[in-house]
Amino acid sequence: MKILAMLTAVLMLSFGAMMGLGYLHQQQTAIASAAGRPCVLPSGQGLPAVGPWPDMLNPVHVAQVAAAAGFTGEDLTLAVAIASAESSHRPHLTNQNSDSHRSVDYGLWQINGYYHPDKMAMGDWGNPWDNAKMAHAVWSEAGGSWKPWVTFNKGRHQPFMATASAAATLLTKLGTDAGTCIPGPAGEGGAASPGGPAACAAVSGAVPASQTVPVRHRRGTTTVHRCIAPHVAALFAAAQAAGLPLGGGGYRDPAGQIRTRRNNCGPSSYDIYEKPSTACRPPTAKPGTSMHERGLAIDFTCGGPTVRLGDQCSRWLLANSKRFGLTNWPQESWHYSSNGH
């Protein structure tokens, strides 16, 4: 309801501006503010990364999945307007065409199953995140053009441009206010592709606490590196939407890693600094080499205790974590990181 109320306010301003000379400026401002900055919405405001999804999405959620698929700037606004014209934001809509193939269009952007079977194979057309990726693939294959959509060619998207522009503006505002706008396509659910965001690849060794940020969730906070924080926030939001009591510990400073080695490996200098990690119980990386010291690893908990193989949180994480840039280290059912170590 909060998003709808804010969207209504923004749309009222947008339609008011349309009546005067300020409309063009406002539209350009909206395009500029959204350009290159897809946003992960904070918990409770964004569209969940996993279903079930509502029968009709609001324009901000359509902008969110379009941005996550890679649309930016004016094309982000166009993506929302074309989804409005194609499906009225109904992710489960199908439409049979009158062509000789009796082809069928599917989902938010009405992807044609006959003409784009390879795009349909990319995922579940009824999943808004997947349908946005399919649309982006069709658009990219056409050279970054919307000409594959009849609604665009016939101008049927034009009545929705003001609403779409306001939605892109509000998406950026909500994400910026929450500190969760990140540069470049954000991936599914505003999350990273498997392996973590590209910015995290440059992180090495122990990092200072100033490079980390706490991610708030229902079970408290989990501190991680800034490069992966929006993706972790999206993961916790998705887990919460799935009814899971997921929590966890992330970043450890060097002193914290030394304490962990002392507890798990032994009290001597050899135990702390030289003993192989596999000789510790549980296995624990040497100081300066832990992904926890980089802020790129989380030891997840499920309702308090650590995640155990086969429990509800473990099953969900194994099925979903890679969509948020985290991979399990098989030796520990609770340990996930940006590179699987």
Buried (B, 14 or more C-beta within 10 A) or exposed (E): EEBEEBBEEBBEBBEEBBEEEEBEEBBEEBBBBBBEBBBBBBBEBBBBBBBEBBEBBBBBBBBBBBBBBBBBBBBBBBBBBBBBBBBEBBBBBBEEBEEEEEBBBBBBBBBBBEBBEEBBEBBBBBBBBBBBBBBBBBBEEEEEEBEBBEBBEEEBBEEBBBBBBBBBBBBBBBBEEBBBBBEEBBBBBBBBBBBBBEBBEEBEEBBEEEBBBEBEBEBEBBBBBBBBBBBBBBBBBBBBBBEBBBBBBBBBBBEBBBBBBBEBBBEEEEBBEEBEBEEBEBBBBBBEBBBBBBBBBBBBBBEEEBBEEEBBBBEBBBEBBBBBBBBBBEEBBBBBBBBBE
